[in-house]
Amino acid sequence: MKQTNWYKDAVIYQIYPRSFCDGNGDGLGDIPGIISKLDYLKDLGVNCVWLSPVYDSPQEDNGYDISNYRDIYKPFGTLDDFKKMLDEMHKRGIRLIMDLVVNHTSSEHEWFKSAISDPKSPYRDYYIIKKGRKNGKKPPNNWSGFFGEKAWERIGDSEDYYLHLFAKGQPDLNWENEKVREEVKDILRYWLDMGVDGFRCDVITLISKDQRFKNVGPTIALAGKKYYVNGPRLHEFLHELYVDVYQNYDCMTVGETVLSTLDDARKLVEPERQELSMIFNFDHTDVDNHMGVKYFLRKFNVKRLKKVVDKWQHGLFGKGWNSLFIENHDQRRSVGRFGTDDTKYRIESACMLGATYFFLQGTPFIYQGQEIGMTNGDFESINDVKDVEAHNIYNLANKVKILKPIINKSLLQVSRDNARTPMQWDNSEYAGFSTVEPWLKINKNKCCINAKESIEYPDSIYHFYQKLIAFRKGNEVIKDGEYIDLLKSNSKIFAYKRKLDDKEIIVVSNFTKKEVKLPNIKGLDKFEITLSNYAKHSLVLKPYETRVYKNY
Ligand code: ISL
């Protein structure tokens, strides 16, 4: 089937189902709730949704632990609800991409239950099960995983261990086993045949492990990552999925590629290699931490951000396609981050960040609530937070003395639950999200930060996002133009140009809460301002002011 590359013209809205809208009054978001909000998404202007997992799951990691890939988690609805949602989305010109979580399953998956209960089970080899060292007293090697734990769990009192790079309830699949790959292909076909338009591929760069399972020397975190990130057969496995499945559908894939470099990314997205349509790189989410560890917070500096953006914009130009995002369900909220302010200048800040990333080359993603400037959760203690990652790290910090003060200081601030507080639809008791107490604490600021208010107020962040989306639509300069950083060494302003033949767009953003003199940008007097978060403009940029100029 002809691949139309529709994703290059898409603006994708991410829905985290348990926090979006509760349709049946049990405190948990669900599919009927999503259906009730599709007109809201259409009015915003997005034309694709990425839906975080809705499959059957014990929810140890909020659905990123799947126990049945062909059914829906009951509290979220039924398969019929899902089909109705898909149909209603398509009727509104909105495509749907599903989350594909196939690096691991849930430990409640039938395959895993059979694999560990019977050493002769045909499913034993679906997982990575190895004999421990010292007659089973020590795990097979010293690898550790993403949630601050050892990566191996002993199977009962046997000598064997299974590998889990995330929580204990998320055993890694053995992709070396051809049967596993065939199962994955069948799952893909099942959803594509139902009409879904593609997949966001969870931690896809972890699927191939170095089969020597070697020990590693001391490391701060993620011991063993050189053996399990971008493993030896990664590209071969992805190409196989493309040839056997993706190329038969007009679908797209976006890989979540933690720890990938630009060189890795090129290999993953160069179209002639036939692997993925695009990837999420996380370099820009690391500009405010040390050594890529989010708990080691570091003061934001816009020059570092510009450097990362420049690298990826040039690095993939003409070679592959970028994804653009400032939030997702694993990141804290963007407003109040990246040098911005989530109190006095919240609206200015959110609009400025929006305009700055939206006109880069690539497909923009908006995470639910970002379009109304939702802020981090107002958590007071670890008891307010539910995420398995936060609790594991908290327990680890309590055991390791030197980590304790650092983690205690940053845990609530960087917890993934900051992005997972219920969507604030209105100012009612449960924010219009539910009719009962929700699964996670609603932010008190629902009184003034909510979708209803944002829709009513003409100068809101929501209406600014509508304009961002509308301006992008069909704009060839934004889609295909080259990227030029205009003020590389300026430590307050992010300014770039997009250029296609003689058509040019310039974005100028003040990343500070102070007024800053507009620097001299050659030829700017011939441009006109087409979008801004301030009504009046002078030779001074106001706090968090952003201006989008065009010369045509
Ligand atoms: O969230 C992170 C850091 O706080 C990341 O390291 C995250 O664990 C990593 O990006 C992988 O994320 C994905 O897979 C996880 C799941 O918990 C995340 O929600 C998902 O986005 C395991 O499936």
Boltz pocket constraint, residues with backbone or C-beta under 6 A from the ligand:
constraints:
  - pocket:
      binder: B
      contacts: [[A, 61], [A, 64], [A, 65], [A, 101], [A, 146], [A, 166], [A, 202], [A, 203], [A, 256], [A, 258], [A, 294], [A, 329], [A, 330], [A, 331], [A, 389], [A, 414], [A, 416]]
      max_distance: 6.0
